[in-house]
């Protein structure tokens, strides 16, 4: 396990992002699909109270 230096992280504005889904290869393939125009990006803003409904809608496509 590696340690994360807190002061350096804060002072340099370093962001730590993780994912439990997919590999780097999966991500690269997804970017390639999008670059080829085979996917599209959909964005919607919702109120926090609507989170359960939004997740249900995602699960239902």
PDB file of N, CA, C and O in Angstrom:
ATOM      1  N   UNK A   1       0.834  -1.168   0.000  1.00  0.00           N
ATOM      2  CA  UNK A   1       0.000   0.000   0.000  1.00  0.00           C
ATOM      3  C   UNK A   1       0.886   1.241   0.000  1.00  0.00           C
ATOM      4  O   UNK A   1       1.886   1.298   0.715  1.00  0.00           O
ATOM      5  N   UNK A   2       0.511   2.237  -0.809  1.00  0.00           N
ATOM      6  CA  UNK A   2       1.261   3.486  -0.844  1.00  0.00           C
ATOM      7  C   UNK A   2       0.582   4.521   0.048  1.00  0.00           C
ATOM      8  O   UNK A   2      -0.631   4.482   0.255  1.00  0.00           O
ATOM      9  N   UNK A   3       1.371   5.431   0.562  1.00  0.00           N
ATOM     10  CA  UNK A   3       0.841   6.492   1.412  1.00  0.00           C
ATOM     11  C   UNK A   3       0.587   7.735   0.579  1.00  0.00           C
ATOM     12  O   UNK A   3       1.276   7.985  -0.410  1.00  0.00           O
ATOM     13  N   UNK A   4      -0.402   8.505   0.985  1.00  0.00           N
ATOM     14  CA  UNK A   4      -0.749   9.746   0.304  1.00  0.00           C
ATOM     15  C   UNK A   4      -0.331  10.920   1.181  1.00  0.00           C
ATOM     16  O   UNK A   4      -0.891  11.105   2.262  1.00  0.00           O
ATOM     17  N   UNK A   5       0.650  11.723   0.735  1.00  0.00           N
ATOM     18  CA  UNK A   5       1.105  12.857   1.549  1.00  0.00           C
ATOM     19  C   UNK A   5       0.038  13.966   1.559  1.00  0.00           C
ATOM     20  O   UNK A   5      -0.175  14.635   0.548  1.00  0.00           O
ATOM     21  N   UNK A   6      -0.619  14.153   2.689  1.00  0.00           N
ATOM     22  CA  UNK A   6      -1.760  15.065   2.777  1.00  0.00           C
ATOM     23  C   UNK A   6      -1.389  16.502   2.439  1.00  0.00           C
ATOM     24  O   UNK A   6      -2.056  17.128   1.615  1.00  0.00           O
ATOM     25  N   UNK A   7      -0.315  17.053   3.070  1.00  0.00           N
ATOM     26  CA  UNK A   7       0.040  18.453   2.811  1.00  0.00           C
ATOM     27  C   UNK A   7       0.334  18.696   1.336  1.00  0.00           C
ATOM     28  O   UNK A   7      -0.158  19.662   0.754  1.00  0.00           O
ATOM     29  N   UNK A   8       1.131  17.828   0.734  1.00  0.00           N
ATOM     30  CA  UNK A   8       1.478  17.979  -0.685  1.00  0.00           C
ATOM     31  C   UNK A   8       0.234  17.848  -1.560  1.00  0.00           C
ATOM     32  O   UNK A   8       0.077  18.566  -2.548  1.00  0.00           O
ATOM     33  N   UNK A   9      -0.632  16.939  -1.190  1.00  0.00           N
ATOM     34  CA  UNK A   9      -1.867  16.742  -1.957  1.00  0.00           C
ATOM     35  C   UNK A   9      -2.714  18.003  -1.941  1.00  0.00           C
ATOM     36  O   UNK A   9      -3.212  18.433  -2.981  1.00  0.00           O
ATOM     37  N   UNK A  10      -2.880  18.595  -0.766  1.00  0.00           N
ATOM     38  CA  UNK A  10      -3.703  19.801  -0.640  1.00  0.00           C
ATOM     39  C   UNK A  10      -3.025  20.994  -1.306  1.00  0.00           C
ATOM     40  O   UNK A  10      -3.654  21.702  -2.092  1.00  0.00           O
ATOM     41  N   UNK A  11      -1.761  21.221  -1.002  1.00  0.00           N
ATOM     42  CA  UNK A  11      -1.055  22.396  -1.524  1.00  0.00           C
ATOM     43  C   UNK A  11      -0.926  22.378  -3.043  1.00  0.00           C
ATOM     44  O   UNK A  11      -0.968  23.431  -3.678  1.00  0.00           O
ATOM     45  N   UNK A  12      -0.771  21.206  -3.625  1.00  0.00           N
ATOM     46  CA  UNK A  12      -0.614  21.110  -5.080  1.00  0.00           C
ATOM     47  C   UNK A  12      -1.938  20.882  -5.796  1.00  0.00           C
ATOM     48  O   UNK A  12      -1.971  20.803  -7.024  1.00  0.00           O
ATOM     49  N   UNK A  13      -3.031  20.776  -5.042  1.00  0.00           N
ATOM     50  CA  UNK A  13      -4.348  20.583  -5.661  1.00  0.00           C
ATOM     51  C   UNK A  13      -4.485  19.240  -6.348  1.00  0.00           C
ATOM     52  O   UNK A  13      -5.180  19.121  -7.357  1.00  0.00           O
ATOM     53  N   UNK A  14      -3.822  18.222  -5.805  1.00  0.00           N
ATOM     54  CA  UNK A  14      -3.868  16.891  -6.400  1.00  0.00           C
ATOM     55  C   UNK A  14      -5.199  16.243  -6.088  1.00  0.00           C
ATOM     56  O   UNK A  14      -5.652  16.278  -4.944  1.00  0.00           O
ATOM     57  N   UNK A  15      -5.832  15.653  -7.084  1.00  0.00           N
ATOM     58  CA  UNK A  15      -7.088  14.938  -6.900  1.00  0.00           C
ATOM     59  C   UNK A  15      -6.835  13.439  -6.992  1.00  0.00           C
ATOM     60  O   UNK A  15      -6.055  12.981  -7.828  1.00  0.00           O
ATOM     61  N   UNK A  16      -7.490  12.691  -6.140  1.00  0.00           N
ATOM     62  CA  UNK A  16      -7.385  11.243  -6.160  1.00  0.00           C
ATOM     63  C   UNK A  16      -8.736  10.701  -6.586  1.00  0.00           C
ATOM     64  O   UNK A  16      -9.746  10.941  -5.923  1.00  0.00           O
ATOM     65  N   UNK A  17      -8.757   9.968  -7.692  1.00  0.00           N
ATOM     66  CA  UNK A  17      -9.995   9.447  -8.247  1.00  0.00           C
ATOM     67  C   UNK A  17      -9.851   7.948  -8.434  1.00  0.00           C
ATOM     68  O   UNK A  17      -8.813   7.473  -8.895  1.00  0.00           O
ATOM     69  N   UNK A  18     -10.884   7.202  -8.080  1.00  0.00           N
ATOM     70  CA  UNK A  18     -10.824   5.761  -8.226  1.00  0.00           C
ATOM     71  C   UNK A  18     -12.060   5.221  -8.908  1.00  0.00           C
ATOM     72  O   UNK A  18     -13.063   5.919  -9.051  1.00  0.00           O
ATOM     73  N   UNK A  19     -11.980   3.998  -9.319  1.00  0.00           N
ATOM     74  CA  UNK A  19     -13.103   3.339  -9.970  1.00  0.00           C
ATOM     75  C   UNK A  19     -13.060   1.855  -9.641  1.00  0.00           C
ATOM     76  O   UNK A  19     -11.996   1.237  -9.633  1.00  0.00           O
ATOM     77  N   UNK A  20     -14.210   1.303  -9.374  1.00  0.00           N
ATOM     78  CA  UNK A  20     -14.310  -0.130  -9.139  1.00  0.00           C
ATOM     79  C   UNK A  20     -14.687  -0.876 -10.412  1.00  0.00           C
ATOM     80  O   UNK A  20     -14.757  -2.105 -10.417  1.00  0.00           O
ATOM     81  N   UNK A  21     -14.929  -0.138 -11.489  1.00  0.00           N
ATOM     82  CA  UNK A  21     -15.458  -0.745 -12.708  1.00  0.00           C
ATOM     83  C   UNK A  21     -14.442  -0.615 -13.835  1.00  0.00           C
ATOM     84  O   UNK A  21     -13.997   0.489 -14.151  1.00  0.00           O
ATOM     85  N   UNK A  22     -14.082  -1.721 -14.431  1.00  0.00           N
ATOM     86  CA  UNK A  22     -13.254  -1.714 -15.624  1.00  0.00           C
ATOM     87  C   UNK A  22     -11.768  -1.566 -15.357  1.00  0.00           C
ATOM     88  O   UNK A  22     -11.324  -1.324 -14.235  1.00  0.00           O
ATOM     89  N   UNK A  23     -11.023  -1.724 -16.438  1.00  0.00           N
ATOM     90  CA  UNK A  23      -9.573  -1.607 -16.415  1.00  0.00           C
ATOM     91  C   UNK A  23      -9.161  -0.426 -17.275  1.00  0.00           C
ATOM     92  O   UNK A  23     -10.005   0.220 -17.895  1.00  0.00           O
ATOM     93  N   UNK A  24      -7.877  -0.144 -17.316  1.00  0.00           N
ATOM     94  CA  UNK A  24      -7.392   0.931 -18.189  1.00  0.00           C
ATOM     95  C   UNK A  24      -7.660   0.596 -19.657  1.00  0.00           C
ATOM     96  O   UNK A  24      -7.943   1.482 -20.464  1.00  0.00           O
ATOM     97  N   UNK A  25      -7.568  -0.672 -19.988  1.00  0.00           N
ATOM     98  CA  UNK A  25      -7.853  -1.102 -21.364  1.00  0.00           C
ATOM     99  C   UNK A  25      -9.328  -0.843 -21.682  1.00  0.00           C
ATOM    100  O   UNK A  25      -9.653  -0.345 -22.760  1.00  0.00           O
ATOM    101  N   UNK A  26     -10.225  -1.182 -20.739  1.00  0.00           N
ATOM    102  CA  UNK A  26     -11.651  -0.912 -20.939  1.00  0.00           C
ATOM    103  C   UNK A  26     -11.894   0.578 -21.166  1.00  0.00           C
ATOM    104  O   UNK A  26     -12.670   0.955 -22.043  1.00  0.00           O
ATOM    105  N   UNK A  27     -11.234   1.420 -20.381  1.00  0.00           N
ATOM    106  CA  UNK A  27     -11.400   2.861 -20.512  1.00  0.00           C
ATOM    107  C   UNK A  27     -10.897   3.339 -21.880  1.00  0.00           C
ATOM    108  O   UNK A  27     -11.561   4.139 -22.539  1.00  0.00           O
ATOM    109  N   UNK A  28      -9.739   2.854 -22.301  1.00  0.00           N
ATOM    110  CA  UNK A  28      -9.197   3.233 -23.606  1.00  0.00           C
ATOM    111  C   UNK A  28     -10.137   2.799 -24.727  1.00  0.00           C
ATOM    112  O   UNK A  28     -10.347   3.548 -25.681  1.00  0.00           O
ATOM    113  N   UNK A  29     -10.698   1.607 -24.621  1.00  0.00           N
ATOM    114  CA  UNK A  29     -11.647   1.128 -25.638  1.00  0.00           C
ATOM    115  C   UNK A  29     -12.910   1.984 -25.654  1.00  0.00           C
ATOM    116  O   UNK A  29     -13.466   2.255 -26.719  1.00  0.00           O
ATOM    117  N   UNK A  30     -13.362   2.408 -24.481  1.00  0.00           N
ATOM    118  CA  UNK A  30     -14.536   3.278 -24.410  1.00  0.00           C
ATOM    119  C   UNK A  30     -14.254   4.613 -25.080  1.00  0.00           C
ATOM    120  O   UNK A  30     -15.093   5.123 -25.823  1.00  0.00           O
ATOM    121  N   UNK A  31     -13.076   5.187 -24.825  1.00  0.00           N
ATOM    122  CA  UNK A  31     -12.707   6.442 -25.479  1.00  0.00           C
ATOM    123  C   UNK A  31     -12.645   6.267 -26.993  1.00  0.00           C
ATOM    124  O   UNK A  31     -13.076   7.147 -27.737  1.00  0.00           O
ATOM    125  N   UNK A  32     -12.113   5.143 -27.451  1.00  0.00           N
ATOM    126  CA  UNK A  32     -12.052   4.874 -28.895  1.00  0.00           C
ATOM    127  C   UNK A  32     -13.458   4.795 -29.500  1.00  0.00           C
ATOM    128  O   UNK A  32     -13.707   5.341 -30.574  1.00  0.00           O
ATOM    129  N   UNK A  33     -14.366   4.118 -28.811  1.00  0.00           N
ATOM    130  CA  UNK A  33     -15.750   4.032 -29.292  1.00  0.00           C
ATOM    131  C   UNK A  33     -16.363   5.422 -29.399  1.00  0.00           C
ATOM    132  O   UNK A  33     -17.040   5.735 -30.378  1.00  0.00           O
ATOM    133  N   UNK A  34     -16.125   6.242 -28.402  1.00  0.00           N
ATOM    134  CA  UNK A  34     -16.694   7.594 -28.425  1.00  0.00           C
ATOM    135  C   UNK A  34     -16.068   8.426 -29.542  1.00  0.00           C
ATOM    136  O   UNK A  34     -16.761   9.172 -30.234  1.00  0.00           O
ATOM    137  N   UNK A  35     -14.761   8.292 -29.710  1.00  0.00           N
ATOM    138  CA  UNK A  35     -14.076   9.035 -30.785  1.00  0.00           C
ATOM    139  C   UNK A  35     -14.603   8.641 -32.161  1.00  0.00           C
ATOM    140  O   UNK A  35     -14.628   9.461 -33.079  1.00  0.00           O
ATOM    141  N   UNK A  36     -15.025   7.377 -32.301  1.00  0.00           N
ATOM    142  CA  UNK A  36     -15.591   6.892 -33.564  1.00  0.00           C
ATOM    143  C   UNK A  36     -17.060   7.292 -33.745  1.00  0.00           C
ATOM    144  O   UNK A  36     -17.671   6.972 -34.764  1.00  0.00           O
ATOM    145  N   UNK A  37     -17.628   7.998 -32.745  1.00  0.00           N
ATOM    146  CA  UNK A  37     -19.020   8.429 -32.838  1.00  0.00           C
ATOM    147  C   UNK A  37     -20.023   7.330 -32.508  1.00  0.00           C
ATOM    148  O   UNK A  37     -21.194   7.432 -32.872  1.00  0.00           O
ATOM    149  N   UNK A  38     -19.575   6.284 -31.825  1.00  0.00           N
ATOM    150  CA  UNK A  38     -20.458   5.147 -31.545  1.00  0.00           C
ATOM    151  C   UNK A  38     -21.114   5.231 -30.173  1.00  0.00           C
ATOM    152  O   UNK A  38     -21.890   4.351 -29.799  1.00  0.00           O
ATOM    153  N   UNK A  39     -20.805   6.283 -29.422  1.00  0.00           N
ATOM    154  CA  UNK A  39     -21.471   6.552 -28.150  1.00  0.00           C
ATOM    155  C   UNK A  39     -21.863   8.022 -28.113  1.00  0.00           C
ATOM    156  O   UNK A  39     -21.401   8.819 -28.929  1.00  0.00           O
ATOM    157  N   UNK A  40     -22.715   8.371 -27.162  1.00  0.00           N
ATOM    158  CA  UNK A  40     -23.034   9.781 -26.994  1.00  0.00           C
ATOM    159  C   UNK A  40     -23.094  10.084 -25.505  1.00  0.00           C
ATOM    160  O   UNK A  40     -23.380   9.212 -24.684  1.00  0.00           O
ATOM    161  N   UNK A  41     -22.823  11.314 -25.186  1.00  0.00           N
ATOM    162  CA  UNK A  41     -22.779  11.753 -23.798  1.00  0.00           C
ATOM    163  C   UNK A  41     -24.109  12.408 -23.450  1.00  0.00           C
ATOM    164  O   UNK A  41     -24.569  13.301 -24.162  1.00  0.00           O
ATOM    165  N   UNK A  42     -24.724  11.970 -22.365  1.00  0.00           N
ATOM    166  CA  UNK A  42     -25.983  12.545 -21.899  1.00  0.00           C
ATOM    167  C   UNK A  42     -25.763  13.054 -20.480  1.00  0.00           C
ATOM    168  O   UNK A  42     -25.248  12.332 -19.626  1.00  0.00           O
ATOM    169  N   UNK A  43     -26.153  14.294 -20.236  1.00  0.00           N
ATOM    170  CA  UNK A  43     -25.981  14.883 -18.917  1.00  0.00           C
ATOM    171  C   UNK A  43     -27.279  15.527 -18.492  1.00  0.00           C
ATOM    172  O   UNK A  43     -27.905  16.245 -19.271  1.00  0.00           O
ATOM    173  N   UNK A  44     -27.682  15.278 -17.273  1.00  0.00           N
ATOM    174  CA  UNK A  44     -28.862  15.907 -16.696  1.00  0.00           C
ATOM    175  C   UNK A  44     -28.541  16.350 -15.279  1.00  0.00           C
ATOM    176  O   UNK A  44     -27.812  15.667 -14.560  1.00  0.00           O
ATOM    177  N   UNK A  45     -29.076  17.477 -14.883  1.00  0.00           N
ATOM    178  CA  UNK A  45     -28.947  17.929 -13.496  1.00  0.00           C
ATOM    179  C   UNK A  45     -30.202  17.521 -12.747  1.00  0.00           C
ATOM    180  O   UNK A  45     -31.313  17.668 -13.256  1.00  0.00           O
ATOM    181  N   UNK A  46     -30.026  17.014 -11.553  1.00  0.00           N
ATOM    182  CA  UNK A  46     -31.147  16.596 -10.705  1.00  0.00           C
ATOM    183  C   UNK A  46     -30.936  17.148  -9.311  1.00  0.00           C
ATOM    184  O   UNK A  46     -29.809  17.428  -8.903  1.00  0.00           O
ATOM    185  N   UNK A  47     -32.025  17.302  -8.587  1.00  0.00           N
ATOM    186  CA  UNK A  47     -31.932  17.663  -7.182  1.00  0.00           C
ATOM    187  C   UNK A  47     -31.547  16.416  -6.396  1.00  0.00           C
ATOM    188  O   UNK A  47     -31.856  15.296  -6.802  1.00  0.00           O
ATOM    189  N   UNK A  48     -30.872  16.617  -5.270  1.00  0.00           N
ATOM    190  CA  UNK A  48     -30.421  15.500  -4.461  1.00  0.00           C
ATOM    191  C   UNK A  48     -31.583  14.591  -4.061  1.00  0.00           C
ATOM    192  O   UNK A  48     -31.420  13.374  -3.975  1.00  0.00           O
ATOM    193  N   UNK A  49     -32.732  15.169  -3.822  1.00  0.00           N
ATOM    194  CA  UNK A  49     -33.898  14.373  -3.438  1.00  0.00           C
ATOM    195  C   UNK A  49     -34.333  13.400  -4.533  1.00  0.00           C
ATOM    196  O   UNK A  49     -35.077  12.458  -4.261  1.00  0.00           O
ATOM    197  N   UNK A  50     -33.878  13.616  -5.760  1.00  0.00           N
ATOM    198  CA  UNK A  50     -34.267  12.786  -6.897  1.00  0.00           C
ATOM    199  C   UNK A  50     -33.254  11.676  -7.193  1.00  0.00           C
ATOM    200  O   UNK A  50     -33.359  10.995  -8.213  1.00  0.00           O
ATOM    201  N   UNK A  51     -32.275  11.494  -6.302  1.00  0.00           N
ATOM    202  CA  UNK A  51     -31.196  10.551  -6.597  1.00  0.00           C
ATOM    203  C   UNK A  51     -31.706   9.125  -6.791  1.00  0.00           C
ATOM    204  O   UNK A  51     -31.255   8.434  -7.705  1.00  0.00           O
ATOM    205  N   UNK A  52     -32.626   8.674  -5.958  1.00  0.00           N
ATOM    206  CA  UNK A  52     -33.110   7.295  -6.096  1.00  0.00           C
ATOM    207  C   UNK A  52     -33.839   7.095  -7.418  1.00  0.00           C
ATOM    208  O   UNK A  52     -33.671   6.065  -8.072  1.00  0.00           O
ATOM    209  N   UNK A  53     -34.645   8.072  -7.813  1.00  0.00           N
ATOM    210  CA  UNK A  53     -35.345   7.971  -9.089  1.00  0.00           C
ATOM    211  C   UNK A  53     -34.342   7.980 -10.247  1.00  0.00           C
ATOM    212  O   UNK A  53     -34.508   7.239 -11.216  1.00  0.00           O
ATOM    213  N   UNK A  54     -33.307   8.813 -10.151  1.00  0.00           N
ATOM    214  CA  UNK A  54     -32.298   8.881 -11.220  1.00  0.00           C
ATOM    215  C   UNK A  54     -31.559   7.554 -11.366  1.00  0.00           C
ATOM    216  O   UNK A  54     -31.314   7.100 -12.484  1.00  0.00           O
ATOM    217  N   UNK A  55     -31.207   6.937 -10.251  1.00  0.00           N
ATOM    218  CA  UNK A  55     -30.513   5.643 -10.309  1.00  0.00           C
ATOM    219  C   UNK A  55     -31.416   4.578 -10.918  1.00  0.00           C
ATOM    220  O   UNK A  55     -30.961   3.765 -11.722  1.00  0.00           O
ATOM    221  N   UNK A  56     -32.682   4.578 -10.543  1.00  0.00           N
ATOM    222  CA  UNK A  56     -33.630   3.628 -11.121  1.00  0.00           C
ATOM    223  C   UNK A  56     -33.741   3.829 -12.619  1.00  0.00           C
ATOM    224  O   UNK A  56     -33.766   2.855 -13.372  1.00  0.00           O
ATOM    225  N   UNK A  57     -33.806   5.074 -13.064  1.00  0.00           N
ATOM    226  CA  UNK A  57     -33.882   5.366 -14.506  1.00  0.00           C
ATOM    227  C   UNK A  57     -32.620   4.883 -15.229  1.00  0.00           C
ATOM    228  O   UNK A  57     -32.709   4.360 -16.339  1.00  0.00           O
ATOM    229  N   UNK A  58     -31.449   5.053 -14.610  1.00  0.00           N
ATOM    230  CA  UNK A  58     -30.214   4.550 -15.214  1.00  0.00           C
ATOM    231  C   UNK A  58     -30.241   3.033 -15.354  1.00  0.00           C
ATOM    232  O   UNK A  58     -29.848   2.490 -16.386  1.00  0.00           O
ATOM    233  N   UNK A  59     -30.704   2.358 -14.316  1.00  0.00           N
ATOM    234  CA  UNK A  59     -30.751   0.907 -14.342  1.00  0.00           C
ATOM    235  C   UNK A  59     -31.730   0.393 -15.397  1.00  0.00           C
ATOM    236  O   UNK A  59     -31.553  -0.700 -15.935  1.00  0.00           O
ATOM    237  N   UNK A  60     -32.749   1.175 -15.685  1.00  0.00           N
ATOM    238  CA  UNK A  60     -33.757   0.783 -16.675  1.00  0.00           C
ATOM    239  C   UNK A  60     -33.435   1.283 -18.076  1.00  0.00           C
ATOM    240  O   UNK A  60     -34.232   1.104 -18.996  1.00  0.00           O
ATOM    241  N   UNK A  61     -32.280   1.905 -18.246  1.00  0.00           N
ATOM    242  CA  UNK A  61     -31.861   2.361 -19.561  1.00  0.00           C
ATOM    243  C   UNK A  61     -32.454   3.667 -19.959  1.00  0.00           C
ATOM    244  O   UNK A  61     -32.178   4.163 -21.052  1.00  0.00           O
TER     245      UNK A  61
END
